[in-house]
Amino acid sequence: MAHAETDKVKFAYWVPNVSGGLVISNIEQRTSHSAEYNRKLAQVAEKAGFDYALSQIRFTAGYGADEQHESVAFSHDLLAATTTLKVIAAILPGPWNPALAAKQIATISYLTNGRVAINLVSGWFRGEFHAIGEHWLDHDERYRRSEEFIRALRGIWTEDSFTFRGDFYRFNEYSLKPKPPLVPEIFQGGSSRAARDMASRVSDWYFTNGNTPTEIGKQVDDLRTKAKANHHSVKVGVNAFAIVRETEDEAKAVLAEIIAKANPEAVNAFGHEVKNAGKASPEGEGNWAKSSFDDLVQYNDGFRSNLIGTPRQVAERIVDLKRAGADLILLGFLHFQEEVEYFGKHVIPLVRELENVEPAASLAAE
Ligand SMILES: Cc1cc2nc3c(=O)[nH]c(=O)nc-3n(C[C@H](O)[C@H](O)[C@H](O)COP(=O)(O)O)c2cc1C
């Protein structure tokens, strides 16, 4: 069993700070990427019982997300609008270097009572790097750079006279002052072997694309075995696109409509770009390596986690994902404000109930 039963599964939502919502579809979406919409959403989410919000970093997009607000600045705005929610800002090595990121995030941590975290994104979108004049590294080199980035961040945040000799970054007796009041948590995205190797050495959290409990379980086993050998501990966040309705038929009809109204050009453009991600890894495995057209309609395979049904069905599947090793469920929605509120009212309390009965059920199963 991957968990102490008392650990409650945590909830995060994707901040819609890019246009077009979280699905590449022309279905009506009442989600907006405006500041006003997002501030209200963050307030609704913290009231609804969400622990984290994850914002996205994107400099350009060829698949529908035509406008993109910058992640760190946007995250700070959401932190200023809330009191308990933690906001995860995405950082992309290349445009950012660790000196700037460490200082920027330390200041936001100071301003917000330690509520900022980061998602270190290794990069998958070659066209984006080309557009902004950044060097494009091979798959595993991107992770080697990210690992140095994370080691540098931790060193700067926790040590004085920090000295580091990497292939990508160097520091010489550097002392950041003031240090952040809390060492910010470091999340990372990616599902390839290289992503897991890195997470098992340096990250606090491993974020992976949506998948079934069985497939998530395989990743978790590999990750935790490697982490144990490294005397490191890492938690797991799983992506899902939630469609929760009073009946299963209604929820399934919404999914069918999202897919029927998918924008094929934009989905195919996205599918074309993601060949630079996990598929390009030496093992040919990782995010999007096995994604179908329907899967790609949601950026991070969120339909595969199957949180599509009634509140009870969805709560049961969340507990199944937890049993497979998920510590956190990251959620996207069609109409964020309304659905986050509904999720908080109808799904989270059921998850808490099911988590409470879990020990007896799992003992019986063993
Ligand atoms: C939950 C999650 C969030 C991500 N957020 C971003 C993002 O904001 N910007 C971005 O360019 N890539 C993002 N990524 C992409 C990853 O950082 C990574 O480049 C990609 O998943 C390919 O990794 P892989 O080859 O190891 O599977 C995200 C991935 C996941 C799973």
The ligand as a Gaussian input file, in Angstrom:
#p B3LYP/6-31G(d) Opt

LIG

0 1
 C        0.888000      18.647000     -14.994000
 C        1.810000      19.118000     -16.051000
 C        1.962000      20.501000     -16.256000
 C        2.778000      20.985000     -17.267000
 N        2.860000      22.335000     -17.472000
 C        3.575000      22.818000     -18.515000
 C        3.578000      24.214000     -18.817000
 O        2.964000      25.031000     -18.152000
 N        4.310000      24.616000     -19.887000
 C        5.013000      23.738000     -20.679000
 O        5.649000      24.171000     -21.636000
 N        5.024000      22.411000     -20.409000
 C        4.328000      21.929000     -19.359000
 N        4.333000      20.586000     -19.090000
 C        5.178000      19.702000     -19.932000
 C        6.328000      19.029000     -19.179000
 O        7.139000      19.894000     -18.466000
 C        7.195000      18.158000     -20.114000
 O        7.963000      18.947000     -20.960000
 C        6.358000      17.240000     -20.937000
 O        5.371000      16.681000     -20.124000
 C        7.161000      16.116000     -21.598000
 O        7.755000      15.325000     -20.647000
 P        8.213000      13.803000     -20.868000
 O        8.928000      13.750000     -22.159000
 O        9.115000      13.530000     -19.717000
 O        7.009000      12.970000     -20.794000
 C        3.507000      20.073000     -18.083000
 C        3.369000      18.694000     -17.861000
 C        2.523000      18.204000     -16.867000
 C        2.383000      16.718000     -16.682000

